[in-house]
């Protein structure tokens, strides 16, 4: 009973006071590149279709589920990429949900023979919803356990528009970039109170420290290190880790947290196992919680599926693009 009351108090706080929303985070952020930065739109030979699912803290009632689906394409004649990205995040017994549907565009420029830069933009529609009749309020609880009906004040679901921009610099082995999201600070209040999604800043990058190829064409073995830093309002997070790819398997080990800055050892240690073929990429990762919530959350599960395909005819030559050297998971 005490746990139930605590969750209701927390949810009520988010609903009725001035609040600042936060975005869900994917551990396999390179398996969802359009979510990480619009600069990745079209960073493929032709078409790329992706699906991602995250189950955050399954041991907590009203668990957080996040779904993502994307499709992007490279425009050879314009050295550009276009894409569409839809994300759906739902939490709590009241189905508090956030939906984003965005259109993305990126442009690839040659700085010199070795280096490229890809600026990108995203325009998106933002929708915040809630099924308030699924909630149980404190006034509904009685000693006998009954829950008399309650009539919450009327409210309207929130719709708004948003904008993000990014830039990515890379060569054959190194990549680095940043993203500024929620530049239009969309609304998050159901009752007209002051509330918004704060601007989010991402800084990411990495390098391949070892690489072996076959006939200088197909990658056979790669060891990469990478980092992703996020800041949104007063909250910040750092993911740092390694990827090891040996055709067709990929393994990853990540640490999430900022040691010596916070009082906790960190947030999670993340393990990844993936399979990469010519067209399909399938990955699974598990976040093992190492914070003070270690005994309460049961970590987090994440699945990713990417399918790359082209529409060239048999007699038409396939045009290559300069591949970004970051991992696919």
N, C-alpha and C positions, 0 to 999 in steps of 0.2 A: 504493500500500500504506500509506504514512504517513497519508494522508487517512482511509483506512478505519479504521485503528487509532484515530485521533483521535475519530472519530464513535462508536466502540464505547466508548471511555473515558468520553466525555461522557454517553452513554446509561446506562452502568453507574452513573455518579455519581447520576443521577436515580433509579435503581431501588433502590439499596441503602444510601443514606445519608439522614440526616434532610433532608427537602426541603420546600419550599413551592411549590405549584403556582401557575400564573398562567393567566388567562383569555385566549383569543384576542381580537383586536381587529378590528373592521370599520372600514374607511375610510369607507364609506357608512353611517354610524351612524344617520342619519335615515331611510334606506331599511329599517332593521331596528329600528324604534322600541321594540318590546317588549323587545328585548335591551338597549337603552340604559336604559330605565326602565319599570317596570310602570305608571307614571302615564299612559303613552300607550295603554294598553289601552282600546279603544272610542273612540278619538279619530278617529272616522269617522262618516259619515252612517248606516251600518248595518253591513255586513259588509266585512272587509278580509282578504285572503289574501296572504301574502308568502313569497318564497323568496330565499335569499341563498347565494352560494358565494364562497369566498376561496381562492386558490392562493398561498400564502406562500413566497417564495424558491424558485422552481422550479429554479434551478441547483444547489441543495444536495441531495445524495442523501438519500432519506427525507423528502421534502418535506412541508410542513404543509398539510393540506386541512381547511377548516371549512365545514360545511353548516348551514343554519338554515331552518326552516319555521314559519310562525305563522298563526294565525287569530284574529281578534278581532271583537267586535260591540258596538255601542252599545245600551244599554237605555234607551229614551226615557222610560219611566214612572218610572225610578229615578235619572235623571241619572248613570248609572254605566256602566262598561265592563267586559267580561269577555274573557278571551283564553286561548289555549294557545300555548306556545312550546316547540319542540324544537330543540336544537343538538347537533351531532356533530362532534367535532374529532379528527383522527387524524394521527399523525406517526411517522416513522421506519420502518425495515424491519420492526420488530416489531409494527407496527400498535398502538402505544400510543394508546388512544382514551379520550375523555371524552364522556359522553352526559348531557345535562340535559333533563328534561321537566318543564315548569312550568305551573301554573295561576295566572292573574293577575286582579286586580280593581282598579279605580280608581273614584273618586267625584269628581264635579265640583261645586264650590261657587262661588256668586257672592259675591265679596267686596263689590263694588258694581256699578254699571252697566257699568264698563269692565273690571274685573279679575276673573279667575277663579283658583282654586287647585284642583289635582288631586292628592291623595295617592293612593298605590298600593302594593299588596303583591303578592308572588309566593311561592308555596310550590312547591318543586320536588324531584324525585327525581334523585339524582346517582349516576352509575355510571362506574367507571374500569376499563378492560379492557386486556389485553395478550396477544398471541400470542408467547409466549417462545420457541417452537420455530422462529420465523423469524429469531431473533437469531444472530449469529456472535460467539462469545467469543474472547478472546485465546488461551485454551488450545486452541482448535480449529485454530489456524493453524500450519502446518508449512512447512519450507523447500521442500518439493515442491509446496506449494499445496493439499494435501489437507486436508479438514476432518473429522476423526473425530467420531463422535457424542458428544454431551454430554448429561447428564441433570441439568437444573437442579433445585434444591430445589422441592418443591411449593408452590404459592401459590394464593390465591383472589382472584378479581376483587372489587373494592371497591364496595359499595353504601351510600349514605347519603342523608340528607335535608338540605335547605337552605332558606334564607329570605332574601328581599330586600325592601326598602322604599324608597320614593321620594316626592318631592313636586315639583310643577311649578306655577309661577305664570306667568300670561300675560295679555296684553290683545290688542288688534287688531294690534299691530306688534312687541311685545317678548315674549320668553319666557326663562325661567331655571328651573333645577331642579337637583336632586341625587339620587343613588342610593347606597344602602349595600347591597352585595351580600355573600353568603357570611357572613351573621351567625351561622350555626350551624357555621362553619368545618368543612366535611366532610373526612373522612379521604382521604389520598392514598397510603398505604403498602400494598404488597402483602404485606409480611412482618411486620406488626404493629409496625413501628417508628413513632416519633413523626413524623408528617407530616400536613399539612393544607393546605387552600386558604385563604390569608389573606383577611381582609375587604378588599373593593375599594370605593373611593370615587370617584364620578364627579360632576363639577360641569360643567354645560353651559348654554349660553344663546346669545342673539343678538338681532338686530333687523333689520327691513326698513328700509333707508335710502332706498329709492326704490320706488314702486309706482304702476302705471298700470292702470286697470280699464276695462272696456267696460260701459256702462250701470250702473255701480256694482255689478256682479254678478260677472262673470268676470274673473279676473286675466289681464292681457295681458303685463305686463312687471314684473319684480321684481328688485331687487338687495338681497341679504342678506349680512350678516357674521355669523359664528358661531364659537363656541369650545367645545372639549370637553377637560376636564382629567381625567386618571385617575391614581390612586395605589393601588398594591397592594404591601403589605410595603414594601421599600426602593426599589421601582421606581415611576417616575412618567413621565407622557407628556402632552404638550399638542398638540392639533390646533387650528389657527386658519386661517381662510380665508374665501373669498367664494363666493357662488352668484349666477349671473345667469340668470334665466328669461325667455325670450321665447317665448310660446306658438307651437309645442308643445315647444321645445327648452330644455334647461337645461345650463349649463356651470359647472364648479366648479374652483377652484384652492386647494390646501391646503398648509400647511407643518406638518410633524410634528417636534417637537423643542422644546428649551428653550435658546435661545442664551444665551451668557455664563454658563451654569450648568454645562454639560458641556464637555468638552474637544473634542467634535466639533461640526461645523457644524449637525448635526441628524440626524434619522433618515431622512426622506423628503420629497420634494415630490410631491403627489398631483394628478393631473388627472382630471376627471370629464366624461363626456358622457352625457346622458340625454334620453329622450323621455317626455313626459307628456301623456296624453290624458284624456278624461273618466273612464275606468275603469282604463286600464293605465298603469303607470309602469315603464319599462325603463331601467336604468342600467349603465354600464361605467366602471370606474376603474382606473388604473394607478399604483402606488407606485414612483416612481423613487428608488432608494436614494442618499443623499448622505453616509452615515456611512462609517466605515472599511471597511465591507463592500461598498462600491460595485462592486467588480470580482468579487464572489463569489456574489451572490444572484439576479441577474436580476429584482430588484424583486418586485412582487406584483400579481396580477390579481384583480379582484373584479366579480361580476355580481349584479344585483338585479332582481327582478320583483315588482311589487305589483299586485294586481287588486282593485278596490273594486266591490261590487255591492250591490243592495238587493232586498228581497222584497216591496215594496209593490205592491198591485194597481193597475190603471190608474185606478180611481175613488178611490183612497185618497190624500189629500194627503201629500206628502213633508215631514217635519218637519226643519228645519234645526237644526244645533248650532253653537255658537261655535267656529270653526275655530282651531286652534293655528297661529300664523303661521310656524313653522319650515319649512324646505325638506323635500322628500320623499326626498332622497338623502343 
